[in-house]
């Protein structure tokens, strides 16, 4: 798989002890980027997705082109203070601290079919918080998809049975 060769491992980033999986070389490579987006699109082509929810920030880089290719809308989930309208917030834990995510209160309607996209699943906190936000909005989550899964961190356990697709596992 060409994609995996375009992901570099950077030790001790953002803090000592973390091995960061950097997808920027993949994003810069036209063939690798296309292959990556095609993986997501091929997997969810028949899921009747109405909106792709991308998680700040690398989830935007993957989620927006996936939404475009699926003919769906794109909904950003952001860090605090970045969304101007009425919003919902949810705190979560990550492998090296805590943070909060926000979504516009009118981002998706009750029953809308949504796909959650991010670059990486580690402990599952970020995606789990996004799923809680979408549950508050009444969305129908048809799946979650990540490019990379760090299996040793057991992030799937935090997703409470929601379908997860990952394309590369470390």
C-alpha positions in Angstrom: 0.0 0.0 0.0 1.6 3.3 -1.1 -0.3 5.2 1.6 1.5 3.7 4.5 4.9 4.6 3.0 3.9 8.2 3.0 3.1 8.4 6.8 6.1 9.3 8.9 6.6 8.5 12.6 7.9 11.4 14.7 9.0 10.5 18.2 8.3 12.7 21.2 5.7 14.9 19.6 3.8 16.8 20.9 5.2 15.6 24.2 7.9 13.1 25.2 6.7 9.5 24.9 4.2 10.1 22.1 5.0 8.6 18.6 3.2 11.0 16.3 1.9 9.6 12.9 2.4 12.5 10.5 0.2 12.4 7.4 1.5 15.7 5.9 3.7 13.8 3.4 0.7 11.8 2.4 -1.4 14.9 1.9 1.4 16.4 -0.3 1.6 13.4 -2.6 -1.1 13.7 -5.3 -1.4 9.9 -5.9 -1.3 9.0 -2.2 -3.8 11.6 -1.3 -6.2 10.5 -4.0 -5.8 6.8 -3.0 -6.5 7.7 0.6 -9.7 9.6 -0.3 -10.8 6.8 -2.6 -10.5 4.3 0.3 -13.1 6.3 2.3 -15.4 7.0 -0.6 -15.3 3.4 -1.8 -16.2 2.1 1.6 -19.1 4.5 2.2 -20.4 5.0 -1.4 -23.6 3.2 -0.8 -24.3 4.4 2.8 -26.5 7.3 1.7 -24.4 9.7 3.8 -26.0 13.2 4.1 -23.1 14.8 6.0 -19.5 14.0 6.7 -18.4 15.2 10.2 -14.7 16.1 10.3 -12.8 16.5 13.5 -10.4 19.4 13.8 -8.0 19.6 12.2 -6.7 16.7 10.2 -10.2 15.3 10.0 -11.1 18.3 7.8 -8.3 17.4 5.4 -9.8 14.0 4.8 -13.5 14.6 5.6 -14.1 17.5 3.2 -12.9 15.8 0.0 -14.8 12.6 1.1 -18.0 14.7 1.6 -17.5 16.3 -1.8 -17.0 12.9 -3.5 -20.1 11.4 -1.7 -22.3 14.4 -2.6 -22.7 15.1 1.1 -22.4 18.2 3.2 -19.4 18.8 5.5 -19.8 19.6 9.2 -16.7 20.7 11.2 -16.3 19.7 14.8 -14.0 22.3 16.3 -12.0 23.2 19.4 -13.5 25.8 21.8 -14.0 29.4 20.7 -13.8 28.7 16.9 -17.5 28.4 16.0 -19.5 31.7 15.9 -23.1 30.4 16.4 -25.1 28.5 19.0 -23.1 25.4 19.8 -22.9 22.3 21.9 -19.7 21.3 23.7 -18.3 18.0 24.9 -15.1 17.4 26.9 -12.9 14.4 26.2 -9.6 12.8 27.3 -6.8 12.2 24.9 -3.6 10.2 25.3 -1.8 13.2 26.8 -4.4 15.4 28.4 -8.0 16.7 28.0 -9.7 19.0 25.6 -13.2 20.1 24.5 -15.0 19.9 21.1 -17.9 22.0 19.8 -20.4 21.6 17.0 -23.0 24.1 15.8 -26.4 23.3 17.4 -28.0 23.3 13.9 -25.2 21.4 12.1 -27.3 18.3 11.4 -30.9 17.5 11.8 -32.6 14.7 13.7 -32.2 11.5 11.8 -29.7 12.8 9.3 -27.3 10.1 8.1 -23.7 11.1 9.1 -20.3 9.7 8.7 -17.6 10.7 11.2 -14.1 11.1 9.7 -10.7 11.7 11.4 -7.1 10.9 10.6 -6.3 8.7 13.6 -7.9 6.7 16.4 -5.8 6.5 19.5 -7.7 6.3 22.9 -11.0 7.0 21.2 -11.8 10.1 23.3 -12.0 12.6 20.4 -14.4 10.4 18.3 -16.4 9.4 21.4 -16.9 13.1 22.2 -18.0 13.7 18.6 -20.5 10.8 18.8 -21.9 12.3 22.0 -22.4 15.6 20.3 -24.1 14.0 17.3 -26.3 12.0 19.7 -27.5 15.2 21.3 -28.4 16.5 17.8 -30.3 13.3 17.0 -28.1 12.3 14.1 -28.0 8.8 12.7 -24.3 7.9 12.6 -23.8 5.4 9.8 -20.2 4.9 10.7 -16.9 6.3 11.8 -13.8 6.1 9.6 -10.1 6.8 10.3 -7.1 6.4 8.2 -4.9 5.2 11.1 -5.7 3.1 14.2 -3.3 2.7 17.1 -4.6 -0.7 18.2 -2.6 -0.9 21.4 -4.5 2.1 22.8 -7.9 0.3 22.5 -9.7 3.3 21.1 -12.5 1.1 19.7 -13.6 0.4 23.3 -14.6 4.0 23.7 -16.9 4.0 20.7 -19.7 1.9 22.3 -20.4 -0.4 19.4 -20.5 2.3 16.6 -19.0 0.8 13.4 -15.4 1.8 12.9 -13.5 1.5 9.7 -9.7 1.9 9.8 -7.4 1.5 6.8 -4.0 1.3 8.5 -3.3 -0.3 11.9 -0.2 0.2 14.0 
